[in-house]
Amino acid sequence: RFNYHQINYMVETLIDRGENPLVVVPGKYGRERFHSSHGQVQRLDREEVAIMNRLAEEGRMYRVPPRCLDDFYWMLASVSDQSSSSGGPEDGASDLSFVPGDDPRGRFPGTRPMLVTNDQMRDHKLELLEPRLFRRWYGCHIVNYSFTAFVLGESVAGNEIVFSQADCFSREIQGNDTGGDG
């Protein structure tokens, strides 16, 4: 079930950690009534509609046009230059694209923008990059998460999100071509 309460909780948690989240959703999830991936019709309740509308009004949600794949939109956003759209570095920082591990606001260290998703992207990875380059991109930009289920807008067993942050460094063996014989 598509759940705006979970999305809202994720957005609020990321804002509290000093991040600036943008929710990218397929166009159908930007309506009050839609067909779910299981073929059933899902209708958003009043609270979910309010969350959806508030995120859109705040500029925190982008609805992908119909018949377009949302994955491509957020993948492209992950490699685009964000400094021109954000007005340049903030707080006197020299680089918007990387957050050090000792960030005083407690932000996730690593490359920006990051993608918070559990999508394994099995259906698109061969369409975009060769497997090695895809693994590099995925390792540097994807943050996975888990949290307890929500029922009727409330967390079942406490509200805690566990994040598995993206790698700051490559996990691949590095080579140094010396041009020698050995």
Backbone as CSV, one residue per row, in Angstrom:
resi,resn,N_x,N_y,N_z,CA_x,CA_y,CA_z,C_x,C_y,C_z
1,ARG,0.841,-1.180,0.000,0.000,0.000,0.000,0.884,1.240,0.000
2,PHE,0.607,2.168,-0.896,1.328,3.433,-0.945,0.874,4.263,0.245
3,ASN,1.809,4.800,1.040,1.456,5.406,2.312,2.121,6.772,2.475
4,TYR,1.336,7.839,2.391,1.864,9.195,2.561,2.289,9.478,3.993
5,HIS,1.769,8.756,4.964,2.216,8.944,6.347,3.689,8.552,6.469
6,GLN,4.071,7.454,5.833,5.473,7.032,5.861,6.355,8.046,5.138
7,ILE,5.890,8.535,4.001,6.659,9.535,3.256,6.828,10.788,4.102
8,ASN,5.778,11.238,4.735,5.840,12.428,5.584,6.828,12.233,6.727
9,TYR,6.791,11.066,7.346,7.710,10.781,8.450,9.160,10.795,7.956
10,MET,9.393,10.222,6.792,10.738,10.217,6.210,11.201,11.652,5.919
11,VAL,10.343,12.454,5.300,10.687,13.842,4.973,11.011,14.624,6.249
12,GLU,10.183,14.502,7.271,10.416,15.225,8.522,11.725,14.789,9.186
13,THR,12.005,13.496,9.144,13.244,12.983,9.730,14.459,13.545,8.999
14,LEU,14.400,13.562,7.669,15.523,14.088,6.891,15.712,15.590,7.113
15,ILE,14.620,16.336,7.211,14.716,17.771,7.490,15.354,17.993,8.855
16,ASP,14.945,17.204,9.848,15.531,17.321,11.191,17.031,17.053,11.179
17,ARG,17.503,16.254,10.221,18.937,15.933,10.114,19.688,16.921,9.219
18,GLY,19.013,17.984,8.793,19.677,19.013,8.000,19.661,18.759,6.503
19,GLU,18.895,17.798,6.050,18.818,17.500,4.620,17.687,18.313,3.985
20,ASN,17.644,18.334,2.671,16.621,19.053,1.915,15.962,18.063,0.956
21,PRO,15.033,17.252,1.457,14.484,16.165,0.636,13.502,16.628,-0.441
22,LEU,13.534,15.900,-1.537,12.555,16.040,-2.611,11.982,14.654,-2.861
23,VAL,10.670,14.522,-2.788,9.992,13.250,-3.026,9.610,13.192,-4.501
24,VAL,10.086,12.172,-5.192,9.754,11.978,-6.602,8.810,10.792,-6.680
25,VAL,7.589,11.043,-7.166,6.586,9.975,-7.235,6.044,9.847,-8.650
26,PRO,5.696,8.626,-9.043,4.995,8.462,-10.320,3.714,9.297,-10.292
27,GLY,3.329,9.827,-11.436,2.162,10.703,-11.517,0.912,10.146,-10.886
28,LYS,0.699,8.837,-10.998,-0.539,8.258,-10.461,-0.646,8.417,-8.948
29,TYR,0.492,8.444,-8.231,0.459,8.593,-6.779,0.223,10.037,-6.347
30,GLY,0.146,10.936,-7.289,-0.162,12.325,-7.001,-1.646,12.617,-7.119
31,ARG,-2.453,11.567,-7.164,-3.911,11.718,-7.221,-4.542,11.078,-5.992
32,GLU,-5.767,11.435,-5.722,-6.454,10.913,-4.539,-6.891,9.465,-4.709
33,ARG,-7.002,9.020,-5.932,-7.460,7.649,-6.210,-6.619,7.117,-7.366
34,PHE,-6.089,5.898,-7.209,-5.234,5.324,-8.257,-5.232,3.803,-8.145
35,HIS,-4.771,3.160,-9.189,-4.609,1.710,-9.190,-3.248,1.367,-8.609
36,SER,-3.228,0.490,-7.618,-1.970,0.090,-6.995,-1.246,-0.903,-7.896
37,SER,-0.027,-1.256,-7.508,0.751,-2.217,-8.292,0.137,-3.616,-8.233
38,HIS,-0.776,-3.833,-7.303,-1.457,-5.123,-7.186,-2.788,-5.139,-7.933
39,GLY,-3.068,-4.083,-8.691,-4.286,-4.021,-9.490,-5.517,-3.545,-8.748
40,GLN,-5.378,-3.232,-7.490,-6.511,-2.759,-6.704,-6.545,-1.232,-6.721
41,VAL,-7.731,-0.690,-6.506,-7.878,0.766,-6.437,-7.596,1.207,-5.005
42,GLN,-6.707,2.190,-4.875,-6.407,2.753,-3.569,-6.910,4.178,-3.533
43,ARG,-7.580,4.512,-2.465,-8.081,5.869,-2.256,-7.379,6.440,-1.026
44,LEU,-6.794,7.623,-1.179,-6.120,8.267,-0.057,-7.146,8.828,0.909
45,ASP,-6.850,8.738,2.210,-7.752,9.346,3.191,-7.457,10.847,3.267
46,ARG,-8.262,11.570,4.037,-8.145,13.021,4.126,-6.762,13.481,4.588
47,GLU,-6.202,12.770,5.576,-4.878,13.140,6.083,-3.807,12.942,5.013
48,GLU,-3.897,11.842,4.261,-2.907,11.586,3.213,-2.999,12.627,2.095
49,VAL,-4.215,13.020,1.752,-4.389,14.068,0.737,-3.774,15.370,1.229
50,ALA,-3.957,15.685,2.509,-3.380,16.909,3.078,-1.847,16.853,3.039
51,ILE,-1.272,15.693,3.365,0.185,15.531,3.317,0.674,15.714,1.882
52,MET,0.018,15.050,0.937,0.398,15.140,-0.479,0.354,16.592,-0.955
53,ASN,-0.732,17.287,-0.648,-0.879,18.677,-1.082,0.153,19.587,-0.423
54,ARG,0.422,19.379,0.870,1.411,20.198,1.574,2.812,19.994,0.989
55,LEU,3.192,18.741,0.726,4.507,18.478,0.132,4.637,19.165,-1.230
56,ALA,3.568,19.111,-2.021,3.585,19.763,-3.339,3.689,21.281,-3.195
57,GLU,2.917,21.871,-2.285,2.942,23.323,-2.073,4.302,23.803,-1.578
58,GLU,4.970,22.979,-0.760,6.284,23.338,-0.220,7.407,23.095,-1.224
59,GLY,7.072,22.540,-2.376,8.094,22.226,-3.370,8.926,21.013,-2.996
60,ARG,8.394,20.159,-2.162,9.100,18.958,-1.701,8.651,17.701,-2.435
61,MET,7.747,17.846,-3.387,7.290,16.677,-4.130,7.239,17.003,-5.609
62,TYR,7.778,16.082,-6.404,7.702,16.205,-7.854,6.913,15.017,-8.383
63,ARG,5.869,15.314,-9.140,5.057,14.271,-9.762,5.569,14.037,-11.177
64,VAL,6.026,12.830,-11.438,6.537,12.479,-12.761,5.350,12.408,-13.721
65,PRO,5.489,12.944,-14.921,4.383,12.907,-15.885,3.938,11.477,-16.197
66,PRO,2.684,11.317,-16.591,2.176,9.985,-16.932,3.013,9.315,-18.023
67,ARG,3.123,8.016,-17.940,3.853,7.161,-18.888,5.352,7.414,-18.901
68,CYS,5.870,8.053,-17.853,7.310,8.245,-17.708,7.774,7.449,-16.485
69,LEU,8.971,6.943,-16.546,9.514,6.157,-15.438,10.141,7.079,-14.395
70,ASP,9.632,7.021,-13.171,10.139,7.890,-12.114,11.601,7.624,-11.803
71,ASP,12.053,6.389,-11.960,13.450,6.055,-11.672,14.403,6.931,-12.477
72,PHE,14.100,7.148,-13.733,14.987,7.948,-14.573,15.086,9.386,-14.077
73,TYR,14.009,9.923,-13.529,14.018,11.297,-13.031,14.934,11.435,-11.822
74,TRP,14.804,10.527,-10.854,15.648,10.690,-9.679,17.073,10.238,-9.933
75,MET,17.274,9.330,-10.887,18.647,8.958,-11.243,19.364,10.142,-11.893
76,LEU,18.674,10.828,-12.787,19.256,12.000,-13.436,19.542,13.101,-12.402
77,ALA,18.629,13.297,-11.472,18.834,14.309,-10.429,20.080,14.005,-9.603
78,SER,20.404,12.720,-9.435,21.548,12.354,-8.603,22.883,12.726,-9.228
79,VAL,22.924,12.907,-10.530,24.195,13.236,-11.189,24.209,14.652,-11.756
80,SER,23.149,15.409,-11.536,23.094,16.773,-12.062,23.821,17.737,-11.131
81,ASP,24.244,18.857,-11.664,24.903,19.894,-10.883,23.836,20.649,-10.101
82,GLN,23.843,20.506,-8.798,22.820,21.111,-7.950,23.125,22.544,-7.555
83,SER,24.340,23.019,-7.774,24.701,24.345,-7.264,23.938,25.461,-7.956
84,SER,23.636,25.318,-9.254,22.914,26.395,-9.930,21.456,26.457,-9.490
85,SER,20.843,25.306,-9.225,19.440,25.312,-8.811,19.275,25.719,-7.358
86,SER,20.309,25.546,-6.563,20.194,25.886,-5.144,20.759,27.254,-4.820
87,GLY,21.258,27.972,-5.818,21.783,29.311,-5.572,23.217,29.313,-5.103
88,GLY,23.911,28.209,-5.259,25.317,28.137,-4.870,25.487,27.583,-3.476
89,PRO,26.731,27.440,-3.044,27.006,26.888,-1.720,26.371,27.717,-0.616
90,GLU,25.861,27.027,0.398,25.254,27.720,1.528,26.199,27.695,2.718
91,ASP,26.001,28.572,3.651,26.805,28.649,4.868,28.287,28.817,4.578
92,GLY,28.625,29.424,3.442,30.024,29.637,3.124,30.776,28.387,2.721
93,ALA,30.077,27.276,2.547,30.744,26.035,2.156,31.285,26.175,0.741
94,SER,32.360,25.472,0.474,32.971,25.581,-0.845,32.385,24.595,-1.840
95,ASP,31.694,23.563,-1.362,31.211,22.533,-2.268,29.894,21.964,-1.750
96,LEU,28.845,22.059,-2.566,27.551,21.499,-2.188,27.466,20.007,-2.441
97,SER,28.398,19.454,-3.193,28.252,18.078,-3.634,28.791,17.057,-2.654
98,PHE,29.420,17.467,-1.561,29.981,16.504,-0.613,29.827,17.024,0.807
99,VAL,29.427,16.135,1.712,29.309,16.474,3.129,30.332,15.635,3.876
100,PRO,31.237,16.267,4.642,32.259,15.505,5.366,31.651,14.699,6.512
101,GLY,32.394,13.716,6.991,31.916,12.859,8.071,31.733,13.572,9.391
102,ASP,32.380,14.718,9.585,32.287,15.447,10.850,31.364,16.663,10.743
103,ASP,30.342,16.588,9.906,29.428,17.715,9.716,28.788,18.081,11.060
104,PRO,28.861,19.347,11.463,28.345,19.739,12.776,26.832,19.579,12.922
105,ARG,26.102,19.556,11.797,24.645,19.408,11.885,24.216,17.943,11.918
106,GLY,25.167,17.017,11.827,24.827,15.599,11.885,24.304,15.043,10.580
107,ARG,24.576,15.734,9.478,24.107,15.251,8.177,24.878,14.002,7.781
108,PHE,24.273,13.199,6.907,24.954,12.030,6.387,26.211,12.458,5.649
109,PRO,27.332,11.791,5.878,28.503,12.112,5.073,28.336,11.537,3.672
110,GLY,28.991,12.146,2.714,29.006,11.583,1.367,28.581,12.548,0.291
111,THR,28.448,11.990,-0.894,28.128,12.738,-2.099,26.684,13.228,-2.071
112,ARG,26.443,14.410,-2.612,25.102,14.957,-2.771,24.833,15.165,-4.234
113,PRO,23.597,15.045,-4.659,22.472,14.586,-3.853,22.528,13.080,-3.617
114,MET,21.872,12.652,-2.532,21.737,11.233,-2.220,20.308,10.831,-2.526
115,LEU,20.123,9.560,-2.786,18.792,9.024,-3.042,18.415,8.088,-1.910
116,VAL,17.337,8.381,-1.225,16.857,7.514,-0.154,15.762,6.646,-0.755
117,THR,16.073,5.392,-0.948,15.145,4.469,-1.595,15.529,3.037,-1.264
118,ASN,14.575,2.149,-1.333,14.855,0.725,-1.232,14.689,0.048,-2.584
119,ASP,14.497,0.841,-3.617,14.376,0.307,-4.972,15.730,-0.269,-5.393
120,GLN,15.763,-1.538,-5.739,17.004,-2.174,-6.172,17.292,-1.922,-7.647
121,MET,16.323,-1.369,-8.354,16.465,-0.955,-9.750,16.900,-2.105,-10.665
122,ARG,16.420,-3.267,-10.397,16.755,-4.427,-11.228,16.265,-4.260,-12.657
123,ASP,15.183,-3.511,-12.826,14.577,-3.383,-14.150,15.223,-2.327,-15.030
124,HIS,16.084,-1.471,-14.491,16.646,-0.391,-15.305,18.161,-0.388,-15.400
125,LYS,18.840,-1.109,-14.540,20.286,-0.918,-14.462,21.024,-1.242,-15.753
126,LEU,20.574,-2.185,-16.531,21.274,-2.509,-17.767,20.945,-1.532,-18.884
127,GLU,19.870,-0.759,-18.723,19.493,0.216,-19.739,20.339,1.480,-19.670
128,LEU,20.959,1.741,-18.549,21.609,3.024,-18.333,23.127,2.977,-18.395
129,LEU,23.708,2.067,-17.683,25.159,2.014,-17.567,25.620,0.569,-17.631
130,GLU,26.880,0.387,-17.967,27.432,-0.959,-17.890,27.436,-1.360,-16.419
131,PRO,27.408,-2.666,-16.108,27.242,-3.116,-14.716,28.236,-2.518,-13.719
132,ARG,29.512,-2.408,-14.083,30.498,-1.873,-13.144,30.215,-0.406,-12.813
133,LEU,29.918,0.390,-13.825,29.609,1.805,-13.584,28.323,1.960,-12.788
134,PHE,27.335,1.094,-13.060,26.091,1.151,-12.303,26.355,0.856,-10.828
135,ARG,27.167,-0.163,-10.533,27.491,-0.485,-9.132,28.178,0.689,-8.454
136,ARG,29.073,1.367,-9.149,29.756,2.537,-8.574,28.756,3.642,-8.256
137,TRP,27.897,3.936,-9.228,26.890,4.981,-9.022,25.981,4.607,-7.853
138,TYR,25.480,3.381,-7.840,24.556,2.918,-6.811,25.208,3.012,-5.425
139,GLY,26.456,2.586,-5.328,27.144,2.595,-4.047,27.375,3.989,-3.485
140,CYS,27.521,4.972,-4.353,27.810,6.342,-3.902,26.571,7.190,-3.656
141,HIS,25.443,6.840,-4.249,24.278,7.725,-4.195,23.054,7.160,-3.482
142,ILE,22.991,5.865,-3.250,21.781,5.264,-2.687,21.914,5.050,-1.190
143,VAL,20.921,5.524,-0.451,20.799,5.271,0.980,19.549,4.417,1.154
144,ASN,19.726,3.229,1.716,18.579,2.366,1.992,18.057,2.659,3.389
145,TYR,16.843,2.239,3.665,16.229,2.523,4.954,15.302,1.393,5.361
146,SER,14.950,1.399,6.633,13.897,0.510,7.135,13.263,1.179,8.340
147,PHE,11.982,0.962,8.509,11.302,1.404,9.711,10.045,0.579,9.903
148,THR,9.472,0.698,11.089,8.312,-0.106,11.424,7.103,0.306,10.593
149,ALA,6.171,-0.590,10.493,4.980,-0.347,9.682,4.115,0.760,10.272
150,PHE,3.343,1.392,9.397,2.370,2.390,9.809,0.978,1.811,9.570
151,VAL,0.100,1.967,10.547,-1.288,1.554,10.405,-2.152,2.755,10.748
152,LEU,-2.987,3.159,9.808,-3.858,4.321,9.993,-3.064,5.562,10.398
153,GLY,-1.914,5.747,9.778,-1.132,6.946,10.011,-0.246,6.912,11.232
154,GLU,-0.275,5.847,11.999,0.544,5.757,13.207,1.525,4.604,13.087
155,SER,2.725,4.802,13.621,3.730,3.752,13.622,3.316,2.665,14.600
156,VAL,3.502,1.416,14.209,3.080,0.296,15.031,3.953,0.142,16.271
157,ALA,5.265,0.274,16.134,6.162,-0.004,17.262,7.216,1.079,17.417
158,GLY,6.807,2.304,17.596,7.773,3.391,17.755,8.220,3.932,16.407
159,ASN,8.663,5.150,16.422,9.063,5.804,15.178,10.571,5.935,15.092
160,GLU,11.196,4.972,14.480,12.634,5.053,14.280,12.965,4.567,12.882
161,ILE,13.687,5.403,12.143,14.136,5.013,10.805,15.602,4.633,10.909
162,VAL,15.943,3.488,10.353,17.332,3.050,10.302,17.817,3.245,8.877
163,PHE,18.882,4.022,8.706,19.442,4.307,7.395,20.729,3.519,7.189
164,SER,20.915,3.021,5.992,22.185,2.413,5.571,22.782,3.382,4.570
165,GLN,23.687,4.219,5.042,24.160,5.319,4.211,25.010,4.853,3.042
166,ALA,25.065,5.730,2.053,25.865,5.468,0.853,27.339,5.447,1.214
167,ASP,28.118,4.778,0.378,29.559,4.702,0.599,30.220,6.035,0.276
168,CYS,31.163,6.444,1.108,31.955,7.649,0.820,33.102,7.318,-0.124
169,PHE,33.503,6.053,-0.105,34.628,5.628,-0.924,34.245,4.368,-1.687
170,SER,34.910,4.133,-2.780,34.658,2.962,-3.607,35.021,1.685,-2.858
171,ARG,34.240,0.634,-3.066,34.547,-0.671,-2.483,35.351,-1.537,-3.450
172,GLU,35.696,-0.980,-4.578,36.422,-1.744,-5.587,37.918,-1.648,-5.376
173,ILE,38.624,-2.687,-5.790,40.078,-2.680,-5.732,40.577,-1.634,-6.714
174,GLN,41.507,-0.827,-6.251,42.044,0.235,-7.081,43.321,-0.250,-7.755
175,GLY,43.531,0.151,-8.984,44.723,-0.243,-9.717,45.587,0.962,-10.019
176,ASN,46.849,0.702,-10.258,47.778,1.754,-10.617,48.629,1.223,-11.760
177,ASP,48.319,1.660,-12.952,49.038,1.195,-14.130,50.414,1.866,-14.166
178,THR,51.445,1.098,-13.831,52.802,1.652,-13.758,53.527,1.569,-15.077
179,GLY,52.988,0.786,-16.008,53.632,0.659,-17.310,54.829,-0.261,-17.295
180,GLY,55.121,-0.878,-16.162,56.260,-1.797,-16.060,55.892,-3.202,-16.463
181,ASP,56.862,-4.108,-16.340,56.640,-5.509,-16.726,56.033,-6.329,-15.625
182,GLY,55.943,-5.897,-14.442,55.532,-6.782,-13.367,54.546,-6.225,-12.515
